Amino acid sequence: LAIDHLTFDEAKAFAIADNRTQELGTNDDEQLRTLLEELQTVEIDLFEVGYDAKSLEELFGTKQKKSGEAPSTEFKDVSFTASETTCPKCGHTWGGEKP
């Protein structure tokens, strides 16, 4: 999602609207598990998409195997890579903190 065409104030408004959308939304846990598993196969760090170990345990701990076996709680170890983002228009820098 490119937002570099927005003014700084428009970017702030977008961030607020994006956060509000999250507050009002819900997840399809089965679809979310599938997408997260797909990301793990290409070695995407799940901390970078906002999930900590506890959240992953809760999400994957409820997943039933197709064969009807006990729930699976196995998932790859994930790590966090800090990164900073700088606004190309105003130069403001944010991020780099571990969630």
LUMVO-545032 format. One record per residue (C-alpha): x, y, z negated; residue number from 1; residue in one letter. Coordinates in Angstrom, 3 decimals. Layout:
BEGIN
+----------+----------+----------+-----+---------+
:     east :    north :       up : num : residuo :
+----------+----------+----------+-----+---------+
:        X :        Y :        Z : NUM :       A :
...
+----------+----------+----------+-----+---------+
***
This chain:
BEGIN
+----------+----------+----------+-----+---------+
:     east :    north :       up : num : residuo :
+----------+----------+----------+-----+---------+
:    0.000 :    0.000 :    0.000 :   1 :       L :
:    1.636 :    3.215 :    1.123 :   2 :       A :
:    0.745 :    6.330 :   -0.815 :   3 :       I :
:    3.666 :    8.518 :    0.218 :   4 :       D :
:    1.298 :   10.779 :    2.157 :   5 :       H :
:   -0.473 :   11.820 :   -1.077 :   6 :       L :
:    0.375 :   14.927 :   -3.040 :   7 :       T :
:    1.615 :   14.371 :   -6.596 :   8 :       F :
:   -1.850 :   15.282 :   -7.968 :   9 :       D :
:   -3.569 :   12.987 :   -5.442 :  10 :       E :
:   -1.204 :   10.171 :   -6.476 :  11 :       A :
:   -2.104 :   10.742 :  -10.144 :  12 :       K :
:   -5.822 :   10.658 :   -9.252 :  13 :       A :
:   -5.265 :    7.466 :   -7.270 :  14 :       F :
:   -3.489 :    5.859 :  -10.249 :  15 :       A :
:   -6.365 :    6.778 :  -12.564 :  16 :       I :
:   -8.958 :    5.418 :  -10.126 :  17 :       A :
:   -6.910 :    2.247 :   -9.656 :  18 :       D :
:   -6.734 :    1.717 :  -13.433 :  19 :       N :
:  -10.477 :    2.324 :  -13.789 :  20 :       R :
:  -11.213 :   -0.202 :  -11.046 :  21 :       T :
:   -9.220 :   -2.760 :  -13.026 :  22 :       Q :
:  -11.246 :   -2.020 :  -16.168 :  23 :       E :
:  -14.507 :   -2.620 :  -14.317 :  24 :       L :
:  -13.395 :   -5.691 :  -12.372 :  25 :       G :
:  -13.249 :   -9.394 :  -13.145 :  26 :       T :
:  -11.062 :  -12.216 :  -11.874 :  27 :       N :
:  -11.937 :  -15.505 :  -10.255 :  28 :       D :
:   -9.567 :  -17.537 :  -12.463 :  29 :       D :
:   -9.358 :  -20.492 :  -10.073 :  30 :       E :
:   -8.451 :  -18.230 :   -7.143 :  31 :       Q :
:   -6.033 :  -16.267 :   -9.345 :  32 :       L :
:   -4.274 :  -19.486 :  -10.406 :  33 :       R :
:   -3.985 :  -20.524 :   -6.760 :  34 :       T :
:   -2.496 :  -17.164 :   -5.740 :  35 :       L :
:   -0.032 :  -17.149 :   -8.654 :  36 :       L :
:    1.069 :  -20.701 :   -7.822 :  37 :       E :
:    1.641 :  -19.637 :   -4.212 :  38 :       E :
:    3.751 :  -16.691 :   -5.378 :  39 :       L :
:    5.852 :  -18.997 :   -7.535 :  40 :       Q :
:    6.653 :  -21.173 :   -4.518 :  41 :       T :
:    8.290 :  -18.177 :   -2.836 :  42 :       V :
:   10.008 :  -17.209 :   -6.109 :  43 :       E :
:    8.042 :  -14.027 :   -6.810 :  44 :       I :
:    8.544 :  -12.957 :  -10.442 :  45 :       D :
:    5.121 :  -13.109 :  -12.081 :  46 :       L :
:    6.152 :  -10.480 :  -14.659 :  47 :       F :
:    6.382 :   -8.066 :  -11.736 :  48 :       E :
:    2.679 :   -8.576 :  -11.023 :  49 :       V :
:    1.756 :   -7.997 :  -14.662 :  50 :       G :
:    1.684 :  -11.406 :  -16.338 :  51 :       Y :
:    3.574 :  -12.309 :  -19.495 :  52 :       D :
:    4.209 :  -15.836 :  -20.798 :  53 :       A :
:    1.161 :  -15.802 :  -23.093 :  54 :       K :
:   -1.183 :  -14.722 :  -20.273 :  55 :       S :
:    0.203 :  -17.418 :  -17.993 :  56 :       L :
:   -0.223 :  -20.072 :  -20.688 :  57 :       E :
:   -3.833 :  -18.991 :  -21.220 :  58 :       E :
:   -4.575 :  -18.960 :  -17.497 :  59 :       L :
:   -2.838 :  -22.213 :  -16.598 :  60 :       F :
:   -3.740 :  -23.955 :  -19.859 :  61 :       G :
:   -7.378 :  -24.096 :  -18.775 :  62 :       T :
:   -6.714 :  -25.479 :  -15.303 :  63 :       K :
:   -7.934 :  -29.024 :  -14.780 :  64 :       Q :
:   -6.042 :  -31.291 :  -12.431 :  65 :       K :
:   -8.123 :  -32.510 :   -9.505 :  66 :       K :
:   -7.844 :  -36.096 :  -10.715 :  67 :       S :
:   -9.653 :  -35.181 :  -13.942 :  68 :       G :
:   -6.530 :  -35.539 :  -16.071 :  69 :       E :
:   -5.718 :  -33.339 :  -19.040 :  70 :       A :
:   -5.176 :  -29.621 :  -18.436 :  71 :       P :
:   -1.797 :  -28.584 :  -17.094 :  72 :       S :
:    0.264 :  -25.964 :  -18.902 :  73 :       T :
:    3.360 :  -26.334 :  -16.736 :  74 :       E :
:    4.660 :  -23.364 :  -14.807 :  75 :       F :
:    7.995 :  -22.065 :  -13.673 :  76 :       K :
:   10.095 :  -19.938 :  -15.976 :  77 :       D :
:    9.662 :  -16.325 :  -15.011 :  78 :       V :
:   11.975 :  -13.403 :  -15.569 :  79 :       S :
:   11.658 :   -9.645 :  -15.395 :  80 :       F :
:   13.749 :   -7.443 :  -13.169 :  81 :       T :
:   13.545 :   -3.791 :  -14.127 :  82 :       A :
:   13.209 :   -1.334 :  -11.295 :  83 :       S :
:   12.604 :    2.374 :  -11.048 :  84 :       E :
:   10.401 :    4.136 :   -8.544 :  85 :       T :
:   11.033 :    7.666 :   -7.341 :  86 :       T :
:    8.431 :    9.849 :   -5.669 :  87 :       C :
:    9.837 :   10.844 :   -2.270 :  88 :       P :
:    8.113 :   14.246 :   -2.387 :  89 :       K :
:    8.731 :   15.537 :   -5.916 :  90 :       C :
:   11.601 :   13.330 :   -7.094 :  91 :       G :
:    9.795 :   12.193 :  -10.272 :  92 :       H :
:   11.183 :    8.812 :  -11.422 :  93 :       T :
:    9.291 :    6.262 :  -13.494 :  94 :       W :
:    9.394 :    2.565 :  -14.344 :  95 :       G :
:   12.210 :    0.228 :  -15.199 :  96 :       G :
:   10.716 :   -0.719 :  -18.543 :  97 :       E :
:    9.980 :   -4.331 :  -19.384 :  98 :       K :
:    6.202 :   -4.884 :  -19.765 :  99 :       P :
+----------+----------+----------+-----+---------+
***
